[in-house]
């Protein structure tokens, strides 16, 4: 092979050299030389880069990042230090049979009452509060289980984004949203910071549960001002929607708070209880200066309940 290579460098054709060698008893074909030559050729840059990207793509299979489509996957790989183009990720993911997940049609949970009277939007997308127990937002979502749909309702205090009440049920009757309200009022009183009449605003969407007579009457008895967002507005309750998104992503879609599939309502309650406890007491929130909701509330009350200084 080296001799043929030298003869080629001197200007002789490979086929002619192989024919002469064969006539002298050294049988060799031109394709044998070319196979030898190709084996010693350095690996192409594109082949090396493709191999690195393929290894990274195979490494994310079975992880949350494996749910990404081609666009998000490209941004993710760039964050990991890979110099890769969108078309390259598209080609390699297609070769590997990888596809990002797509959202299916969701279950409609907000069903406004046709003839019901509802309160106006007093919050007006202002998701800030000067103190605890002044603005609460509420909503509920669904969770698929082997036994059917389960529904989980939350109430969030806007000041520290703390979940003050939650409840899970297998139906969407008024008790689904009324129970967490009663729990939140009781728990605030138990902690020594009761809700004062006329100082709390309760905001929700236009679901029939929140516009029902039982719920609105309970708000009136507790001296809580009702506020309901506009119909068809995706941002009227944006803060609560964001927290529900965290719940579905961090709790329901992982096995951190529940090992295995959700079979019954009890499984959903078990996982939700663990997530809410972690969310309120240990989860760091970037919007709160890397504090937990409990720490922010404690700091507020500590600053408000200072002992009088001697004159």
Secondary structure, 3 states (H helix, E strand, C coil): CHHHHHHHHCCCCHHHHHHHHHHCCCCCCHHHHHHHHHHCCCCCHHHHHHHHHHHHHHHHCCCHHHHCCHHHHHHHHHHCCCCCCHHHHHHHHHHHCCCCCCCCCCCCCCCCCCCCCCCCCCCCCCCCCCCCCCEEEEEEEEEEECCEEEEEEEEEECCCCEEEEEEEECCCCCHHHHHHHHHHHHHHHHCCCCCCCCCEEEEECCCCCCCCHHHHHHHHHCCEEEEECCCCCCCCCHHHHHHHHHHHHHHHCCCCCCCCCCCCHHHHHHHHHHHHHHHHHCCCEHHHCCECHHHHHHHHHHHHCCCCCCC
